[in-house]
Amino acid sequence: MSAAPGDVKRIGAGELRAFIQDAGELKKGTLLYDGGQLLNLARYENKLFCDAKGSGASPYKVSLVYSDAPAPAFKGRCSCPARTFNTAFCKHAAALLVAWARAPESFAVSEAPPPGAPGGDTARKSVKKGSADAQAMMKSGVEQVGTLVRELGVSGVATIGGDRIEQMEKLAEALRENRLRRLSARTLDLAALLRGQAAGGRQARGAPRGALPAVAYANVMADLLLTARKLEKHLAGEPLDDRHVEELVGKTWKASDRKPAGDLTLVEYAFSTRTTSDDFVIRESRFIDLESGRHVSEKQILPVFLAKRTEPKRSFAGEVLAGARATTYPGYPPLRVDFSDLGDKRPLDAGALEAVLARALPDVGAALAALQEHRKDVFAPDLVPVAVLTDTLFARGARLAAVDDKGEALHLPDDPALEERLAGSLRDARLRALLGDVGIDAALPTLWPLAAVVEGPLGLELRPVLDQGLAARGGPLEGSAWNAAAREAGASPAAIALGEVREELAEALVTGLTGLSARATDPLAARLRDLRLEKQAALLQALPQRPEPADRLDDFIKLYQVLEMALVRLAGATQIDRASTERVPTYESVAVARPDETLSPDEVARRRAAGAMNRYVAAVHHARYYASLPASELVASIFPIWADGTATPTIARTFAPLGAEAIAAAEKALTVKAGRVAKLTAVRVLQAVVLHGGPARAEAAAMLGKVAEHAKDAGLRALARDALDVIDVTHAAPSGGPGNDAVRARRAARLGRVHELAKTLGAAPTKEERLEALKALSELGDLAALPAFRRAFYADASRDVREEAAYALAQLGDVEMVETFVRMLASRGVDEREAKIAAYALGFLGDVRGLSELLSAYADGYKPGIVADAIRAFGPVALTPLVDLIEARPELAKRAAALDALKKMDDAAVAACLVERIEARRGDADLADKAPLYLKLADVHAHSRREVATALISALSSAPGKEAQAAVKAAQKALGVVKRSK
C-alpha cells in the first residue's frame, strides 16, 4: 500500500530495515512483539501508540510519529530508560513498528492520543510555532522566482552563465524544502534547458546543435510567472482551490480531508516507474473505473535514496479490482487514490474489457472536447487521460493517426519506439480502443497511447503500448521541423498560423523583451487579426509602447498563454479519406495511402534502410508481391519466402486451400534444418489449412498437435498451442473442439502465471530477481509473455536484463523485433555489446530480413565465430547469399568460420548451389578462375566435393587455356582420378 499523507504509511516486513538502521534493536523488537509484550495498540492520525511490558510495575509508553516530508520516516519515543529523545529506535519503538508492519489491523483507531503518550501534544504546538516562519519562507521563494523570471524576460538568455544556472538549481532545492513544489520542478526544468544550451547537447529536434528550444523555454517561463502570481495572491490571503493546493504547493492530506470513493471497479491499463527532475521516484498504476469511466492513479512517491531500499508498489495488470474502496486526493485527472480496500480481485476477462469499451469516449470529437474543457484551467496539466474508441491507425510518413468510425483522427507522437510497440500489439489483432493521454503537439491534437484494447483470434485483450507512457512526452518540435510535421500530418492552416505566431513570440522571449519593437510585433498582430483574434492583436501591439521592458512581461505571458488556449480550440480533428487508403494485411487495423505500384522485397528493404518507407507501407508491398506469385512457385521455393516474417500472413492465406500440397510444404519447412521463422510460417500454414476446412484439415490438425507437444523449440510449441486454441474457439477442429469457455479456462491458469512473473520482471528492485523472473517466463514458452519481454528489452535499467529479454524475444519468434536487431547490429562500431546481442538474436530468429546485415558484419570480420553461427542457423536460406558474398570476396574463404558454416549445412544443398553456378557460367571465360574457389567451398562435404568436381570437369574439359586445364586437373584430384601432390 502506498503512503497515505495524514495517516501512517502501510509498510511490509521487508521495509523495516529502511527505517530501523540498528539491526540489533530490530532483532530485540521482533522478539518483544513475538513474545506478546505489546499492549493497547492504537493509531491516531499520523501516530502509533502502545504500552510495552518492562521490568517495572508500570508498562512503558511508546509512540511513533510518521511523516512523509522531506522523505518517509518514523520517529520513535518511549518512556524507557534507554530511550528519551534520541533519534534512534529503542527496542520498544522497534517492536511497535514491527507490529505495524505485520498486523496493522490490530491497531484501534483513536479519537485522540492516549493519555500520557510521549509526544502527544508537542508536535501540534511545534506546527503552530513554525507556521509564520513557513509562510515567510514561501513568500521569499515566490519573490525569488519572480525576480528570476523578470531578469530573464527583460534581458534574455544570452548573458546567462554556468554560475547563474547553478544558482537556479540551488533555488529549486530551497523551493522544494519550502513546499513550493511546482515552482521547484519548473525551476529545475528551466535550469536544465539553459544548461543544455550551454553544453550544446540537448537541442530540440530540427534545431541547430546547442540552440535553446524556444517554445519549451517560453512554456516554462510562462508557467513560472503564472504560478508565482497565483501564489502571491494566496499568500496575501486569497484561498486556493484544493486541487490548486495539491498542484502548486502540495499538502499532507489527511484521510478526513480526502473524498471517499467506494464500489470502484478498476482495470489497470498502465504501470510506470519514473524519476522526476528533483530526484523523486514515482511508481504509478493508471486505472479506468468500469462504473464511472473516470481515470485514477495510485502512486508511490519516494526520494531516490529511499526508493532503492523500499519495497516497490505492485502492479495490478491482468486483474479487476471489483468493489475497491479508496479516498481521492484533490487534483486533476487522473485523480490520485489511496486504497483502503482492494475489493475482490478477479482475472481480467472479456466482460471487463467490454465494459472498458462501453465507458470509452465514442469518438475523436469527444476526446478533443474533453481536452478543451480540461485546459480552461491555466494550471491544469497539458495532458488529459482518455479512453477513446478507434478502429484504425492511418500510417502517413513518420506519424500514425488513430481514426474513429467517422474518419476523424487524433495524431500519435512521432516516436520510433511507439511504432515498434504498436506493431507488436496490433499484429494479428483488430483495434477497438486506445487508452492514454491527449494534448497538443506541433499544432496537432495528439494522443500519447499507453494501452490498446484489441480483438484477436481468442477475443478481447488489453495490450500495453508504451510503458514509459506517463512520462513519455518529449519536448515540442521547433522551427522548420515543427512546421513540416504539422503540414505533413494535415493540421489546419489556422492552427499552423497560430502555432507559428506563438513560436515567434517564444523566440522574442529568448532574446529578451528589451528588444521587442513595433517592427517585430506589427506583422504578428496582423496575422492574429487574420485569425479574428482582435483583442490579442491589440494587446500585442501595445507592448512595445511601454518604455520599461519589465512592464511588458506580465501581459506578454498572458498573451502567450491565451494563444495556447486558442490553439487548443483551433486544433481540430484531421479528416481521413478512407476510400483512398488500403488495409495492411499483416495488421488489419492499420491503413496506408494506396500505393501506385508494387515493389519487390529487395527494393522495399532498400527504402526501409534509407528511412524512406515505414513498416506498414512495406508490409503492403510484401503482401502484393507474394500474392502475385503462383502457388506452384510458392510450393516449389518455400525458401527463402517462408523465412520472411512479413510474408507469413500472405503465405498462410495462399496455402490454406491447397490442402495436401500445403501440408507437404509445411512438413518440409519443419523438418529441414532451417531458421525459426520458416518453421513458424509452417505452423501458420497448418492453422490456415485447418480453418479453411476440407479433407486435409484432420492431417494438418494432427501435425499441429505433434508440434505443440514434441517440438524442442519453445517458440514453435507456443505458436502451435495458440493455433490449436484458435481452432478450438472457432469450432473448426476436425472432431469438434471443446469450445470457447473450455479454451479460456485452460488458458487462465497459464496466463495467471505469466502475469505474475511479468509483474516481478517489471517491478522487482534487484537485477537478480528480474533475471530470475525472465528465465521463468522464458521456460513457460507462452506468447502472452511477449509484451513483458518487450518492456524489459526497451526499458529495464539493467543491460543484463535487456540482453536476456532480447534472446527471449528471439526464441519466441517475435518477428516484430527483426528491424530493431538489424539496427543494433548495423551500429556495431558504436556499441559492440548491443551488436553482439543482435547477432545472436537474429540467428535465433532466422528471419531472412536480418541476413543481409549479418553477411555485412561477416565481411567486416566482426565476431566471425558468432556471426557465422548466426548465419548457419538460417539453414538453406543463407546458402546462396553466403556463397554470393564469398564469391565477391574470395579472401573470406580463407576463414575457418566460413567453411564451418558451409560444413554444417545440408551437403546436397551445398552441392546443388555450387553446381548451379557452374552450369550458369559454362562457356564463360572466368569459370576457370572461379573453379578453385568452388572446389574449396565444396570440400566441406564428400558429396558436394564429388558433384562440384564432376560438374567442373564437364564444363571445362574442352575449354582452351592453361587455367582451364589446371582447373580440370584440380577437379580430377578432388575425385581421386589423379593422385594428389604430396
N, C-alpha and C positions, 0 to 999 in steps of 0.2 A: 504494500500500500504506500502511495506517495505521501510526502509530508503534508500535513493539514495545518496551515497557518492559523494560529489562535487556539489550536488543540495541541496534542502531543503526537509527534511523529510515530507511526507504527514502524517497528523495526523487527528484523528477523534475528535469530540467534547468531547467524553468521556475521551480523553487523556490530556485535558487541565490542570487538576489538577496535573498531573505528572510533569508539567513544571512550573506552577504558584502556588506556595505554599500558597500565601496570598489570601484566599477566598474573602476577601473584595475587593481587587484590581481586581480580576477576575470578580466579580459581576459588578463593575463600568465599566470595559472594555466591558462587554457584553452589558450594557445599551448604551455605546457610539456607538458601532457597530450597534446595533438595531436602534439607532436614526439617522443613516446616517452621523455620524460625521467624517468619514474617507474619504480622497480624494486621488486620484493618486496612487492607489495600484500598486506596481511594484515588480519584482523579478530580481535579478542579481546574478548568481552563487549561493552561499550558503547564500544569504542575502535577506531580505524582507524590503520594504520601503513603507512609506505612509506619507501624510500630515494629521494632526489631527486638527480640528477646536477647538480653545480655546477661552479664554476671551479676548485676544488681537486682533489687526487687522490682524496680520500675523499668519498663522497656525503653529503648532509645527511640527518639522521634527522628524520622528520616524523611527527607524530601528531595525531589529532583525538579529542576526548572528547565523547560525546553525552550530554546529559541532557534530561529532559522536564519538569523542575520548576524554577522555577515556570512556565516555558514552554519548549517545544522549542528547543534551542540546541546549537551545536557550538563547542568551544573548541580553538583550534589551538596547537600548539607545534612549534618547529623549531630545529635547531642552526645555522641560517644566521646570518650577522652581522646581518641586518635583522630578525630575529625571535628574541627571547629569551623573555620572559614577559609581553609586551604582550597586550592583549585583542584587537587587530586581527589579521586574517589576513595572513601574508606570501604571496608568490606560490606558494611550495611547498605551504603548507597549502591555499591556494585550489585548486591543481592536484589535491591529494588529494581534496577534496570534489567536484570535477568528475568525477574517476574514479569515485567512489561513485555519483554521480547517473547517469552514463552506462553504467557496466559493473559493477554490484555483484557479478556472478557471477565477476569476475576476482580477487576477494579470497579468499585462502586463510584458512580458519578455524584459528586457533592455539590451543594449549592454555595458552599464557602469552604475556605481552608479549615482542616480540623483544628480544634483548639490546641494551642501550644506547639503547632508545627513550625519548625525552623523556617524562616524566610517568608512567613505567611503574609506580612504587611509591607516589608521593606521594599519589595520590588515595585509595588504600586506607588509608594512615596517617591522612589527614585525617578520614575517616569514623569511624575508631576514636576519634580525639581528640575529635570532637564528639558522640559518642553519648550521653554522660552529660548534656551540656547540652541535647540534643534531648529526652531523657527528662524533664528538669526543666521544660522549656518546655511539653511536652504535659501534664504534671501540673498546672502552673499554669493552663493553659487550661481543663482539666476542672473545676478548682476554681472558676474564674470563672463557668463555665456553671452549676454547682451553686448558687453564690451568687445568680445572676440568677433562676433558676427558683424558689429558695426565697423570694426577695424578692417576686416576682410572685405566687407561690402563697399567701403569707400575706396580703399587703395588697391584692391585686387590681390592676387596671389603671387605676383612677380617677386615681391620682396621677402616672401616667407622663407626662412632658412631652417636648417635642422634643429637649432636650439628652440625655435618657436614651436615646431612640431612636438618636440619633447615636452614643452610646457603644456600643450594641449592634452597630451597623453596623461600627464600628471593631474591636470584639471579634471579629466574624465574619471580618474580614480577617486578624487575628492568628491566629485558629484555623486558617484555610486555610494560612498560612505555616508553622504548626507541625504540618501534616499531619493535623489533626483535621477531615477534610473533611465528615463527616456533621453534626458539631456546627456547623461553619461555615455550611453550607447551611440548616440548621434555624434558626439564629440570625438569618440574613437573612430567612427566611420570617416569623419572629416580628416582626422589626422592620417588615417590610412590612405585616403585619396591623395593627400598632399605628399605623403612620403613616397607613394608610388610614382607620382610625377617627378619627384626629385631623383628617384632611383632609375626612372625610365623603364620600369618593369611592369607596371600594372595599367597599361593603357587599355582603352576600350576597343572592341572590335571595330576595325575600319578606321581608327585614328592613328596618327603617326606615333611611333615609339616615343614614350615619355610625355605625350600630350595628356593634359588633365581632361578627363571626361566631363564636359561642361554640364550636361543635363544631370548626371549623378551628383555633381558638386552643387548645382543650384537646388536640387531636391533636398539635399542635406541641410544647406543653409536656410532654406525656407522652413523646414521642419524645426530647426533650432530656434529661429526667431519666433515662429508662431507658438511654440511650446513655452518659450521664455515669457512671452507676453501673457499667455494664459495663466502661467504660474505667478506672475507679478500681481495679477488681479486676485488670484486665490490667496496669496499671502497678505493682501490688503483687506481681506475679509470676504471676498466673493466665494461662495461654496462651489465645490466641484461635484459634478455628477459622479456617481460611484464608478462608472466604467472609465471616466477620465482619471479618477484617482488611481485605479489599477494600471492604466496605460501610461500615465505620466509620472506618477510618484511611486506607486506600489504601497502596499499596506498588508499588515498581518491580519487577514480577515478571519475572525473567529467563526466558529460554526454558527453562532447566533446571528452573525452578520450576513451569512450567505443564504441564498434561497434554496429551499428543499426541492428536490426533483425526485419523484417516485415513479414506479412502474415503467421504468425505461426498458426498452428492448433494443439493445445496441449491437451493431456489427462493426468490428474494426476493419477499416479499409486501408490504413497506412500505419506504419510504425517507423520512427526515425530517431536517430541519435545525432546531435549536432553540438558544436561548441560555439558560443557567442563571442563577439568581439571583446567582451570584458571577462573572458575565461570562466564561463559557467557552462557546464554540460547539461543539455536538456534532452531527456528521453521522453518521447511523446507518442501516445496512441491517438489516432484520429478515428472517430466513430460517426456513424449515422444512426439516428434513432428511428426505428421502424414504425413507431407510433406517431411521431410528430414530423418527421423529416428533418429535424434540426441536426446540425453538426456540432459535436462536442469533442473535447480532448481531455486526456489525463496526462499530466506531466510530472516528471521527476526532475527537479532543478537543483543541481549541486555544483559547488565550486570544483574546478578541475582536480585539485589535490585530494578532495574527499571522494570524488566520483570513482577514483581508482580503487578505493577500498570499501566501497558501499555496494551492496547487492543491487544490481540494476532492476528497475521495474520490468515486469514481464509484459510480453505481447499477448494479445488475445486473438491472434489470427486463427481463422478456422473455427471460431466459436460464436455463438449467440448468447449474449448476457440478457436473459429474459427476467423481467421483474427486478432489475437492478435499482438500487436507491443511492442517491448522492446529494451533495449540495453543490450549487454552482456559484462560481466567483463572478463578480461584475466584470464586464468586458465586452469584447466584440466576438462575433462568430469566428472560429468555433469556440463556444463557451467552455471554459475550463471547469472540470468537475473533480470532486473528491469523493470517492466511493465510501459509503458506509456499509453497503451490502451489494455483492456482485450478482445476487439473484441466482437463478438456476441456469447453469451453463449447459448448453447443448451444442452438438455439432452444427456448423453452418450447412444448411441444406437448400434445396431448390425453393422451398416455400419462403425461406427468409430472403433469398435473392429476388424472388418475385415481389416481395414486399419492398425491397430496395428500389426496384423499378417503378413500383406504384407511387413511391414517395419522391422520386426524382422529378426535377423540373421538366415540363413536357417538351420544351424546345429551346433553341438558342436565344430567341427573343426574351423568354422568361429569365434566362441566366443574365442577360445584359440589363434587364430591368432590376434584378437583384443587385447587380454591381452599382448601377446609378443610385439606387436608394442608399446603399452602404456608404458610398463616397460623398454623400451630402455632409457627413461629419468630417471636418478637416483633420481630426486626429484618428480617424479610423485607419486601420492598416490598408495598404494598397490593394490587397487581395481579399476576396471573399470566397468561402468554401461553397461548392455546389455539387450536386449530382444532376446530370442532365442527360436526357435520352438522346442518343446519337446512333445512327445505324451505319455510317460510312465515314471513312477517312479519305480525304482527297489529297493526293500527293502531287504537289506542283513545285518544281525546283527543289530547293533545300528545305522547304517547310511543308508541314502537313496541316490540314484543317479538318476539324470534326464537324460533320454535316448532319443536320436533322432531317426529318422526313419532308420538310418544306423546302429543302435545298439551301437553307441558311447555315452559315459556317462560323464557328469560332476557330481562330488560328491556334496552332500549337507552337511552342517556342522553337527557335532554330537551334537545335541541340542534337548533335550526332548520337549521344548516349541515349536520348529519348527514342530516336528512330530504331536503334538496336533493340531496345527493350520492348517497344511496341510490336516490332516484328516478331519477337519471341512470344508475346502474349496473344497475338491475333492469328498466328498461323493455325490453319485448320479450325478456325472458330469464327463465329459471326458476332460482331459488336452489337451490344444492346444499350450500354450507357457508359459514360465516363464520370469518374469522381475526382475532384481536385480543386484547384483554386483558379478563379477567373479575375483578370485585371487587364491593364492596357500596356502594350509593349510596341514601340515604334508605330504609334497611332493605330495599332491593330487590337481589337478585342481578342484576348489570348487566354487560353486555358492551359494551366500547368497541371497535367493529369498525374494522379497518384495511383489510381487503380481503374480497372475496366471490368464491367460485367459483360461476359461473353457467353454465347451459346455454342457449345461444342458437340461432338457426337454423343457425349454422355449427359448432355443437359447443361444447365446454367452453372457458370463458375465465376468466382471473383479472383481476378489475376492482378498481381501488383504490376505497376508500370515503372514508377520512378521512386526508388527507395529514399533518396535524399529529399524527395518531394517538398517537405515542409520548409526546406532551406535551399531549394534548387534554383530559385530565380536569380539569374545573373544580372549584371548591370545593364542599363539601357544602351542600345546602339547609338552611335554618334555619326554626325555628318553624312557623307555620301553613302556609307553603309546603311544608316538608318533610312535614308530616303529611298535607296534602291530596294531594301527589304519591304518597305511599306508599299511601294508601287508594284513590285513583283507579286506580292501577296494579295493585291486587289483592294487596298484601303481606299476610302472615298477621297476625292480631290479636296473636299473641305477639311477633312481630318488631317490630310497631309499638309495642307497650307497652314493650319493652326499649329501642327507639330513643328513646322519649320520656324514659325514665329517664336514659339516657346524656346526652341533651340538657340535662336539668335539672341533672345533675352538672356538665356543662360550664359552664353559666351560673353555678353556685356558684363554680367556679374563677375565672371572670372577675371576680366581686365580691370574692374572697379568702376563704381558709379561716378567717380570724379570725371571720367572721360565721356559720360553719357551726354550726347548733344542732340539737338533737333535734327541734325543731318542723319543720325542713326535711327531716331525714333519715328520720324515722319513717314518713311516708307513702310515701316511695320504698322503704324497706325492706319495707313491707307489699306493695307491688307486686312486688318481687323474690321474695317468698315465694309469691305467687300464680303466679309463673313457675317455682316449685320451685328457686329459687336461694337455699337456706337459708344456706350459708356466706357468700355475698356480702352477704346481708341483715344477718347478724350483724356482719360487718366494717364495713359502713356505719354501723350503729347505734353501734358502739364509737368511731367517730372523734370525735364531739363531747365524749366523756368525757375526752379528753386535754387537759389545761389549756394546753399550749403549742401554738399553731397550727402552728408549724414541724414538730412531731412528727406532724402529721396527713398531711403531704404525700406521703410515700412510699407509705403504704397507700392513700391516696386515688387516686393514679396507678395503683397496682397494681389496685385495684378497677375503675377506668375501663377499663384495658386488658383485664382478664379479661372484662368485659361486652362488649367488642368481639369477643372470640373467641366468646362465647356467641351474639352477634348473627349472626356468620358461620354458625354451626351452625343457628340458627333460620330464617335467610332462605332458605327452600327455594324450589323452582321454583313458579311460578304455573301453574295448570292452565287451558287454554283449551278451551272447548266449541266444537269445530269445527262442530257441527251448527247453531249459531246465527250462523254467520258467512257472508259472501258474498265470493267472489273478485272482485278488481278487474280488469276486462277489460284495461286498459292494462298492468297489472302482474300477471301471472298468479301470482306468488309472494306477493302481498300480499292479506290478507283483512281485512275490516272487519265490525263488528256489522251485521247485516242491517237496512237502513233500512226504516221502516214506510211510507214514502211516496216518491214520485218528484217531484223538484223541477225547475223549469225552469232553463235555463242562467243567466238573469238573477238568479234567487233564489240559485243556487249562488254566483255571483260576489259577490253582496251579503254572503253569510255568510262567504265566504272573506276578503273585505276586512275584515270585522269580527273576524276571528280565531276564528270560531265553528265552523269546519269545516276538517279537514285535506284535503290534496290527494287522498288515496286515497278518502275518502268522496265528495268532489266528483266524482272520476272515475266512481264507480258511478252517481251521479245523471245525469251526462252520458251514460253508455252507455245507461241505461234510457230517457232522453228520446229520444235519436236512434234507438234501436231501435224506439221506439213509432211513429215516423213511417213512413208508407207509402213504399215505394221510389219511387213516382211523384213524390212531393214532393221526395225527395232528388235525383232526376234533374232535376226542373224548377228547383230552387232550390239549385244547388250553392254559391252564395254567399248568406249568409256561412258556411254549415255546414262546407264543406270548408276554410275558413280557421281553424277552431278545432282546435288541435293535440290537444286532449283527445278530439276526436271521431274522429280518424283511424282507430284500430283498429275501431271500430264501423262506420264507413263502409266500410272495406275488406271486412269480413265481409258487410255487407249487399249490396254491389255485386258480390261475387265470382260469384254465379250469374247475374247479369243479362247477361253476355256483351256483345253489341253496344251495348246501352244504356250499360253501364259504360264501354266504350271511348270512346263519343261524349262522355260527361260528362268523362272524363279529358282527352280532346283539347281540349275547351273550356277546362278549367282551365289546361292547359299553354300554350294559345295566346293567351288573353286576358291583357291587362296586369293581372296580379293579384299579390297578395303571395306570398312564397315558400312559406308553409305550405300554401296551396291547391294549389300545384304538387307539393309533397312528398306531400300526400294523394293526388294523382293517380297518382304513382308507386306508392304502396302499393296503390291500387285495381288498377292494371295487374298488379302482382305477384300479388294475390289471384285475379284472373281466370285467370292462367296456372296457378297452383297448383290452382285448382278444376277445371281441365280443360274439355273441350268444344270446339266448333267455333271459338270466338273466341280461344282461347289463342295460336294462331300469330300473329294480328294484334297481340295485346297484347304478346307477347314481342318482336315486331319494333319496336313503338313504344318499348318499354323500351330496346332496343339503340340506337335513334336518340338517345334522351335521354342514355344513358351515353356516347355517342360525341360528340355535337354540341352539347349544351346549354351555353350560356355560363355558367350558374350552377354553381359548383364543388360546392355542397351538393347540388344536383339530380343532377349527374353521379355523385357519391359514393353517393347513395342508390340510384340506378338500377343502378350497378355492384354494390352489395351485393345488390340484389334479384335480379340475374342469377346471382350466386354462389349464393344460396339456392336458386334454381330448379335450377341445375346439380347442387347437392349432393343435392337430393331427386329428381333424375332426372325432373323434370317438364317439361323443355324440350320443345317440340314435336317436334324431331327427335332427341331424346335428348341428354343432356349429357355432358360429359367425366368426370363423376363426382367423388366426394368427394376422392380423392387429387389429382387434377389441379387442382381448385379450390384446395386447400390449398397446393399447390406454386406456383400462380400468385400467391397472396396472400402467400407467405412473404417474397419479396424486398421487396415494398411495406411489409409490416409491420415488417421489419427496419429499413428506413429510418425509419419512423415512430418506432420505439423509440429509435433512435439520436438523432434530433432531440429526442424527448421528454426524454431524459436531459440533453441540453445545455440545454434550456429549464428543467429543474428544478434544475440544479446549476451552471450557468456562473456565474462570480463577477461578471461585469460585466453591466450592463443592456444594453449594445450587443450582446453575444454572445447573450443570451437573446432579444432582439428579432429578431436575425437568424435564430435557430432557429425562432422563432414564425412568421416570414414564410415560411420554407422549408416548415414544416409546413402552413401555410395553402395554399400553392401545390400541395402534394401532393393536397389535396382528399380526404382519406381519413377516414371516420368513426371509425377507430381512434384518431385524434388527439384526439377529444373529451375523454377523461379528462385528457390533458396540458393542454389549453386550460382545463378547469375548475380544475385545480390552480393554474395561473398566475393565473387570474382571482381565485380566493379567497385565495391565499397569497403571491404574489410581492411582494417588498419594494418594487418599483418601480411607481409609479402608471402610468407609460407602458406597461409590460408588461401590467398588468392591463387597461388600456384596449384595447390591441390584442387581447388574449385575448377580451374581450367581443365585439369585432367578428368575430373568427374563429368564435366560437360561434354568433353570429347567421348568419353566412354559410354555416355547415354545417347550419343549420336545427335547432339544439338547442332544441326547444320546452320542455324542462325548465327553461330559463332565463327563460321569459317572466315568471313571477311575481317573480323576483328583479329583473329590469329594471323591472317596474312599480313595485316598492317604491322603487327608486333614483330613478325619475322623480317619484314622489309626494313624495320628500324633497328636491325642488329648492330649497326655502327653506333647507335645511341645508347641502347640498353641491351647488353648481351644476355643478361639473365632472362629478360622478358622474351627475347628472340628464341632462346633455348626452350623455354616453356612452350612457345608457339610451335616450334618444330616437332616436339613430342606430340602436342595436341593434334596437329594436322596429320601426323602419321596415324594416331588413334582413329581419327575420323575417316580418313581415306576419301575425302571429297575432292574430285578432280580439280575444283577451283583453287585448291591450295597447292597443286602440283608444280605450277609454273614458278612460284616463289621458292619452293623447296629446291627445284633444279637450279635456280639462280643462286641460291645460297651454296649449293653444292659446287657450282662452277667457281664461286668465290673462295672456295676452300674453307667455308665456315663450318666448324664442328663436323668434319666429314663422316665420322662414325655415326653420330646421332642423326644427321640428315640422310645418310644412306639407309639407315634402318627405317626412317620415316618413309622414304621413297619406296623401299621394298615392301612396306606394309600395304601399299596400294595394290599390289599384285599386278595382273596383266595390264591394268590401266596405265601403269607407269612405264611399261616396257618401251613402247615406241618413242615417247618423249625423251626417255633416258638415252636411248641409242641415238636419237637425233642430236642430243647435246654432246655426246661423246664423239660422234662423227664430225660435228662442227669444231670440237675442241679435243683433238686426238690425244693431247698430253694428259687428259683426265684418265685415260685407260691405264696409265702407269700407277694410279692409286689403287691400293688393295681394296678400299671400300667400294669402288665402282664395280670391280669384278665380283666382290662378295654379294653386292645387291643383285647382280645377274645370276649368280650361283644359286641363290635362294628362290629364284623364280622358276616357273614350270619349264622344263627342258624343251618340250615340244613347242611352247610359245616362243621361247628364245630362238629356236631353230627357224620357226616359221617367219618371225620378224626379220631375221638376217637374210634368209633365202629370198624373201620378197624384195628386199633391197637389191640383192644381186641380180635378180631377174629384171628388175626395173632399170638397171644400169647395163644390161647386156648390150655390148657393142659400143658403150661409151669409152672414151679414151682414158678416163680417170678410174675405171674399175680396178685396174691392176694396182694403182696406187693405194686404193682403199682395201684391197684384199688382205694385207697383213693385219689391219685393224679388225676386220670381220673375223678372221681366224683367231685372233687373240680373245675377242669377246666370246666366240663360240666355244673356246677351250674350257669354259667353266662346266660344261656337261659333255659327256661322251657322245650322247645322241646328237646334240647340236653341233658338236665338232664334226661328226660324220656327215651330217646333212649339209652343213655350210661348205665343207671341203669338196664334197661331190658337186655342189652347185657351182663352185668356183672353177673346178676342172672343166665342167661342161661349158661354162661361159667363156673361158679364156684359152682353151686348148688350141683353137685356130687363130687366136689373136696374134698379130705381129708384135715384135719388140722384145727386148731383153726383160723389161719389167713384167710383161705378161707371162713369159716363160718361167721367171723366178717365182711368180705367184702360183703358177701351176705346180711347180716343184714343191713349194711350201705346203700346198694343199695335199699333194701326194704323201708327203711326210706325215701330215696330220692323220691320213688314212692308214698309214703304215705300209703304203706301197713302196716307198723309198725309205731307206733307213735314215734315221735322224743323225745329224752330225754330232760327234762326241765333243 
